[in-house]
């Protein structure tokens, strides 16, 4: 999943567009975060997942989040357009929530 060109582009989860597809990244982020907290996960896998989440969160925060409106882009590597669906907004917020939880546990360096 981390390197599949079907799911990622340059290390960022791919733009799935608006509508129902806009929530898929948020769902993946939620479950990947749960996996990161799984005590039986190998440390090397945890590090790969944490690095992936950190990279996506930083790209989203720097590029995919408009300010001051705080609207989420469906492409976490670029600014949002003029139309933002709730599902796209939720995915961005779920990413920021996950990044906060991961950071709170001291996984981000």
C-alpha positions in Angstrom: 0.0 0.0 0.0 2.8 2.4 0.9 4.4 2.3 -2.6 1.6 1.0 -4.9 1.1 3.4 -7.8 -2.6 2.5 -7.7 -2.8 4.0 -4.1 0.0 6.6 -3.9 1.6 9.2 -6.0 5.0 10.5 -4.9 4.4 9.1 -1.4 1.0 10.8 -1.0 -2.3 8.9 -1.0 -3.8 9.5 -4.4 -6.6 12.0 -5.1 -9.8 10.0 -5.1 -11.9 13.0 -6.0 -15.1 14.3 -4.3 -18.3 12.4 -3.4 -18.2 9.0 -1.8 -14.7 8.4 -3.0 -13.5 11.4 -1.0 -13.8 9.4 2.3 -11.7 6.4 1.3 -8.4 8.0 2.4 -9.9 8.9 5.8 -11.0 5.4 6.3 -7.6 4.1 5.4 -5.9 6.6 7.7 -8.2 5.5 10.6 -7.3 1.9 10.3 -3.6 2.5 9.6 -3.5 4.5 12.8 -5.0 1.6 14.7 -2.4 -0.7 13.2 0.4 1.6 14.2 -0.8 1.3 17.8 -1.0 -2.5 17.7 1.5 -3.8 20.2 2.4 -6.9 18.2 3.4 -4.9 15.1 7.0 -5.3 14.1 9.0 -2.1 14.9 10.2 -1.9 11.3 6.7 -2.0 9.9 5.5 0.6 12.5 8.3 2.9 11.5 7.4 2.6 7.8 3.7 3.3 8.6 4.6 6.2 10.9 6.9 7.8 8.3 4.1 7.4 5.7 1.6 9.0 7.9 3.9 11.8 8.9 4.8 12.6 5.2 1.1 12.7 4.2 0.2 14.8 7.2 3.0 17.3 6.5 2.1 17.5 2.7 -1.5 18.0 3.5 -0.9 20.6 6.2 1.6 22.6 4.0 -0.2 22.2 0.6 -3.7 20.6 0.8 -5.3 22.8 3.5 -6.6 26.3 2.7 -6.3 29.0 5.2 -8.1 30.7 6.9 -11.1 28.6 5.8 -9.4 25.4 6.7 -10.8 23.5 3.7 -9.4 20.1 2.7 -8.2 19.3 -0.8 -8.9 15.8 -2.2 -5.3 16.0 -3.4 -3.2 16.3 -0.2 -0.3 17.7 -2.2 -2.1 20.8 -3.6 -4.6 23.5 -2.6 -8.3 22.7 -2.7 -10.5 23.9 -5.5 -13.7 25.8 -5.2 -15.9 22.8 -4.5 -15.3 20.7 -1.4 -17.6 17.8 -0.4 -18.1 16.8 3.2 -16.4 13.5 2.6 -13.2 15.2 1.3 -13.2 17.5 4.3 -13.6 14.6 6.7 -10.7 12.7 5.2 -8.4 15.7 5.7 -9.6 16.1 9.3 -9.2 12.4 10.0 -5.6 12.7 8.8 -4.9 15.6 11.1 -6.6 13.8 14.0 -4.5 10.6 13.3 -1.3 12.6 13.1 -2.1 14.3 16.4 -2.7 10.9 18.1 0.5 9.4 16.6 2.5 12.5 17.7 1.0 12.3 21.2 2.3 8.8 21.6 5.8 10.0 20.6 6.1 8.2 17.3 6.9 11.3 15.2 10.5 12.4 15.5 
